[in-house]
Amino acid sequence: MNYTKTKLSNGLRVITVPMKDNPTVTVLVLVETGSKYETQEKNGISHFLEHMCFKGTEKRPTAHSISAELDGLGSQYNAFTGQEYTGYYAKSDAKHFKQIFDVVSDIYLNSTFPEAEMQKEKGVIIEEINMYEDMPHRHVHDVFSALLYGNQPAGWNIAGTRDNVRNMTREDFVQYKKAHYVPKATTVIVAGKVKEKDVEKEIARVFGSLKSTPKSDKVAVVEKQTKPAVSIYQKATDQTHLVFGVRTFDAYDKRRAALAVLSTILGGGMSSRLFIKLREELGVAYYVRAGWDGYTDHGYFSISAGVTNDRVYEVLGEIVKECALMKKELVSPEELAKAKEYIAGNMKLELESSDAWANFFGSQEVMRKKIELPDDIETRIRKVSAKDIQKLAQEIFVDKHANLALIGPFTDTAPFLEKLRFGK
């Protein structure tokens, strides 16, 4: 896949991904700010600001005027907030490129934050917080993050707290946007059936005159753990949802390819070790997944599952046993080859649309400042050996870095702590 990357004199980066055989186009604006850039008192403001950017601009004064225009183009559009970046996008028939570019850039640049809309949106966001807390399979990941990182931005909920949301003012949004929505922290990605000269023209028209201003930074994550840890969110549930995991490394680490393969062997797909063990053999779980999350200054490997309450100790024991086995035994050539093919194949399947390509390039740019093409990633994956995986398992599966978060009808952490032992 060919692409071009340029930088304006004000620091704004532009990535264009021409796709002549794709009938759509996606415009994505990513801003390097999220919950890790917040203070405790303003935790949740990145997410709230994302909501408010759809509430009106000078040119499009209401939320309805924005949504009606995009709906009238048959467009798909939305926004999202993470720990380290916020995104706004629209995808449409390629013939509507200039119009969706105008809408997305208008949202990013010219939102007015109407006071009345802000007050109404407070209720919406509080209900969003309530909704996710009522979804144990989702909320358990928040419990896990809080366990790992505690009272620092990496451990806070991206949506913030209810009190924070209630107390935010319009001036908070104005000041936060002024500090963080600056050209040096912004990347615009256009992917699809579009001409590069048309992208360049629109970029110059809309973003070229913006002044270069300093980029606000975030507080670095502090990693501190000397023994296994368990956090229980007690709730009367019919099923226990758990996340078991260990601290690993950031998004720049060369071991990330080996960790991707290890994750796939343990919990990627319906033939993975844990899926076969927990679902097919024991019949105690509907879902079980393993994966790695890597950020600019921290990362972790985790396994999540929803299991029957009366067998949760058994399940945790099996999970730890499978992880420990990765330390002791080399993965067979057949299983290694299958995992690599699974990763390569799924990556290509996921990159079939213009919005997927926009996210693929954009997320790499804002997180790592370096872009790898799918072939480059596949080459790294193919080079991973069984010894690489075993060495990595020996490095990360250590007792003092083991963590367990769960939501279920339990109060005592001691029986769970006893299970967090990998052995020699």
Helices and strands as residue ranges (DSSP letters): E 4-7, E 13-18, E 24-31, G 35-37, H 45-52, H 63-71, E 76-81, E 86-93, G 94-96, H 97-110, H 115-133, H 136-149, G 153-155, H 162-167, H 170-180, G 183-185, E 186-192, H 196-207, E 229-234, E 239-247, H 256-267, H 273-274, I 275-281, E 285-294, E 299-308, G 309-311, H 312-328, H 333-350, H 354-368, H 374-383, H 386-396, G 399-401, E 402-408, H 414-419
